[in-house]
């Protein structure tokens, strides 16, 4: 299955958490950004859980950072949990790891 055919799944059933799963790459980052940002905006979500992300690239990392920046602009604290190892390594190399804390 190609990245384009593997849409990211966004689950906001937990009261304060948005769970993201699937592939988060350049092929779907724009749609993922819209979906995650909309889910985070509902009901004061405080956590993005990335435990279900199976693969990501720099666009996936940028998507998560953009959601965090959008929340910060609105004065909302948002935590990221269960960052996939590849995303964590990429964030470290790009020296943006502190933005995910």
DRENLO-877267 format. One line per field, with one value per atom (N, C-alpha, C): y, z, x; atom name; residue in three letters. Coordinates in steps of 0.1 Angstrom, whole numbers. Each point is the difference from the previous one (the first is absolute). Example, Ala and Ser with C-alpha at 12.3 -4.5 7.8 and 13.67 -1.06 7.14 Angstrom:
Y = c(-57_12_12_11_11_11)
Z = c(78_0_0_-7_0_8)
X = c(132_-9_9_-4_9_-8)
site = c(N_CA_C_N_CA_C)
code = c(Ala_Ala_Ala_Ser_Ser_Ser)
//
This chain:
Y = c(-12_12_12_10_12_10_9_10_8_3_7_-8_-13_-9_-3_5_-3_12_4_13_-2_11_0_0_-7_-1_9_8_9_-4_-4_-4_9_7_9_-5_-13_-5_2_0_2_15_3_13_11_-3_11_-3_-11_-5_-2_4_-3_-11_-11_-11_-1_0_0_-13_-7_-12_-1_-9_-3_7_2_6_15_8_14_6_2_4_11_4_10_-2_-13_-3_3_1_3_11_6_10_11_5_12_-4_-12_-4_-4_-6_-3_12_10_13_5_1_4_-8_-13_-9_0_1_0_14_11_13_1_-5_1_-9_-11_-9_6_7_6_12_7_12_-4_-12_-4_-2_6_-4_1_9_2_-11_-7_-12_5_-8_3_-8_-12_-10_-4_-2_-7_-12_-12_-13_-6_-1_-5_-15_-7_-14_-9_4_-7_3_10_4_-11_-6_-11_5_12_5_15_8_14_5_12_7_14_8_14_8_-4_7_-4_-13_-4_8_1_8_15_5_14_1_-10_0_1_-8_0_14_5_13_11_-1_10_0_-12_-1_6_-3_6_15_5_15_6_-6_5_1_-10_0_10_2_10_14_2_13_4_-10_2_-1_-1_0_-14_-10_-14_-8_-7_-9_-14_-6_-13_-8_-12_-10_-10_-5_-11_-12_-11_-13_-11_-9_-12_3_9_4_-12_-3_-11_2_-10_1_8_-3_7_15_4_14_6_-7_6_2_-9_1_12_1_11_13_1_12_4_-10_2_5_-6_5_14_3_14_10_-5_9_6_-7_4_-9_-9_-9_6_12_7_5_2_5_-11_-13_-11_-3_6_-3_5)
Z = c(0_0_0_-9_0_11_3_10_-4_-12_-4_2_0_2_14_9_14_8_1_7_15_6_14_7_11_8_12_3_11_9_12_10_11_3_11_10_2_8_15_3_14_4_12_4_-2_2_-2_-10_-7_-9_-14_-9_-15_-3_-4_-4_-15_-4_-15_-3_-11_-4_-15_-4_-14_-5_-13_-6_-1_5_0_-8_-13_-9_-9_-9_-10_-7_-3_-9_7_13_7_11_1_11_0_-12_0_5_-4_5_15_4_14_8_-4_7_3_-11_2_10_-1_9_14_2_14_6_-7_5_4_-8_3_12_1_12_13_-1_11_5_-9_3_7_-1_6_15_8_14_8_-4_8_1_-11_1_5_7_6_-4_-6_-4_-14_-7_-13_3_-3_2_-13_-2_-13_0_10_1_-12_-7_-11_-14_1_-13_-3_-12_-4_-8_-6_-8_-2_1_-3_-7_-5_-6_4_-6_4_-1_-10_-1_12_5_11_13_1_11_-1_-11_-3_4_-3_2_16_7_15_5_-5_5_-3_-12_-4_10_3_10_13_5_13_-1_-11_-2_0_-7_0_14_7_14_8_-1_8_-4_-12_-5_7_4_7_15_4_15_6_-8_5_1_12_1_-6_-7_-7_1_5_2_-11_-4_-9_7_-1_7_-11_4_-8_-14_0_-13_-6_-13_-6_0_1_0_-12_-12_-12_1_4_2_10_11_11_-5_-7_-6_-9_-9_-10_7_11_8_6_5_6_-10_-12_-10_-5_-1_-4_12_11_12_4_-2_4_11_5_10_12_4_12_-3_-12_-4_2_1_2_14_9_14_7)
X = c(9_-9_9_-3_8_-4_8_-3_-13_-2_-12_-12_1_-12_-2_9_0_-3_-13_-3_3_4_2_-14_0_-12_1_-11_0_-12_3_-10_-1_-11_-1_-11_-1_-10_3_13_4_-3_-3_-4_10_13_10_11_-1_10_-4_9_-2_10_-5_9_2_13_3_6_-5_6_1_9_2_13_1_12_-2_10_-1_12_-2_11_-5_9_-2_-13_-3_-12_-13_0_-13_1_11_2_-10_-3_-9_-14_-5_-13_1_11_2_1_6_1_-14_-8_-14_-8_1_-7_5_13_5_-3_2_-3_-15_-9_-14_-3_6_-3_5_12_6_-8_-6_-8_-13_-5_-13_2_-8_-1_13_9_12_9_3_9_14_7_12_12_-3_10_-1_11_0_8_-6_6_4_12_5_4_-5_4_-4_-10_-5_7_9_7_10_-1_9_12_-2_11_-2_11_-1_12_-1_12_0_8_1_-13_-8_-13_-9_1_-8_4_14_5_-5_0_-4_-15_-8_-14_-3_7_-1_4_12_5_-10_-7_-9_-13_-4_-11_4_12_4_1_5_1_-13_-10_-13_-7_2_-5_7_13_7_-4_-3_-5_-13_-8_-13_2_12_3_-3_0_-4_13_2_10_-4_9_-3_12_-2_11_0_12_1_5_-7_4_3_8_3_5_10_6_7_-2_7_15_7_15_5_-4_4_-2_-12_-4_9_2_8_15_5_14_0_-9_-1_-1_-8_-1_13_7_13_10_1_9_-3_-13_-4_0_4_1_-14_-10_-14_-6_8_-4_-7_5_-5_-14_-4_-14_-10_4_-9_-2_8_-1_-12)
site = c(N_CA_C_N_CA_C_N_CA_C_N_CA_C_N_CA_C_N_CA_C_N_CA_C_N_CA_C_N_CA_C_N_CA_C_N_CA_C_N_CA_C_N_CA_C_N_CA_C_N_CA_C_N_CA_C_N_CA_C_N_CA_C_N_CA_C_N_CA_C_N_CA_C_N_CA_C_N_CA_C_N_CA_C_N_CA_C_N_CA_C_N_CA_C_N_CA_C_N_CA_C_N_CA_C_N_CA_C_N_CA_C_N_CA_C_N_CA_C_N_CA_C_N_CA_C_N_CA_C_N_CA_C_N_CA_C_N_CA_C_N_CA_C_N_CA_C_N_CA_C_N_CA_C_N_CA_C_N_CA_C_N_CA_C_N_CA_C_N_CA_C_N_CA_C_N_CA_C_N_CA_C_N_CA_C_N_CA_C_N_CA_C_N_CA_C_N_CA_C_N_CA_C_N_CA_C_N_CA_C_N_CA_C_N_CA_C_N_CA_C_N_CA_C_N_CA_C_N_CA_C_N_CA_C_N_CA_C_N_CA_C_N_CA_C_N_CA_C_N_CA_C_N_CA_C_N_CA_C_N_CA_C_N_CA_C_N_CA_C_N_CA_C_N_CA_C_N_CA_C_N_CA_C_N_CA_C_N_CA_C_N_CA_C_N_CA_C_N_CA_C_N_CA_C_N_CA_C_N_CA_C_N_CA_C_N_CA_C_N_CA_C_N_CA_C_N_CA_C_N_CA_C_N_CA_C_N_CA_C_N_CA_C_N_CA_C_N_CA_C_N_CA_C)
code = c(Unk_Unk_Unk_Unk_Unk_Unk_Unk_Unk_Unk_Unk_Unk_Unk_Unk_Unk_Unk_Unk_Unk_Unk_Unk_Unk_Unk_Unk_Unk_Unk_Unk_Unk_Unk_Unk_Unk_Unk_Unk_Unk_Unk_Unk_Unk_Unk_Unk_Unk_Unk_Unk_Unk_Unk_Unk_Unk_Unk_Unk_Unk_Unk_Unk_Unk_Unk_Unk_Unk_Unk_Unk_Unk_Unk_Unk_Unk_Unk_Unk_Unk_Unk_Unk_Unk_Unk_Unk_Unk_Unk_Unk_Unk_Unk_Unk_Unk_Unk_Unk_Unk_Unk_Unk_Unk_Unk_Unk_Unk_Unk_Unk_Unk_Unk_Unk_Unk_Unk_Unk_Unk_Unk_Unk_Unk_Unk_Unk_Unk_Unk_Unk_Unk_Unk_Unk_Unk_Unk_Unk_Unk_Unk_Unk_Unk_Unk_Unk_Unk_Unk_Unk_Unk_Unk_Unk_Unk_Unk_Unk_Unk_Unk_Unk_Unk_Unk_Unk_Unk_Unk_Unk_Unk_Unk_Unk_Unk_Unk_Unk_Unk_Unk_Unk_Unk_Unk_Unk_Unk_Unk_Unk_Unk_Unk_Unk_Unk_Unk_Unk_Unk_Unk_Unk_Unk_Unk_Unk_Unk_Unk_Unk_Unk_Unk_Unk_Unk_Unk_Unk_Unk_Unk_Unk_Unk_Unk_Unk_Unk_Unk_Unk_Unk_Unk_Unk_Unk_Unk_Unk_Unk_Unk_Unk_Unk_Unk_Unk_Unk_Unk_Unk_Unk_Unk_Unk_Unk_Unk_Unk_Unk_Unk_Unk_Unk_Unk_Unk_Unk_Unk_Unk_Unk_Unk_Unk_Unk_Unk_Unk_Unk_Unk_Unk_Unk_Unk_Unk_Unk_Unk_Unk_Unk_Unk_Unk_Unk_Unk_Unk_Unk_Unk_Unk_Unk_Unk_Unk_Unk_Unk_Unk_Unk_Unk_Unk_Unk_Unk_Unk_Unk_Unk_Unk_Unk_Unk_Unk_Unk_Unk_Unk_Unk_Unk_Unk_Unk_Unk_Unk_Unk_Unk_Unk_Unk_Unk_Unk_Unk_Unk_Unk_Unk_Unk_Unk_Unk_Unk_Unk_Unk_Unk_Unk_Unk_Unk_Unk_Unk_Unk_Unk_Unk_Unk_Unk_Unk_Unk_Unk_Unk_Unk_Unk_Unk_Unk_Unk_Unk_Unk_Unk_Unk_Unk_Unk_Unk_Unk_Unk_Unk_Unk)
//
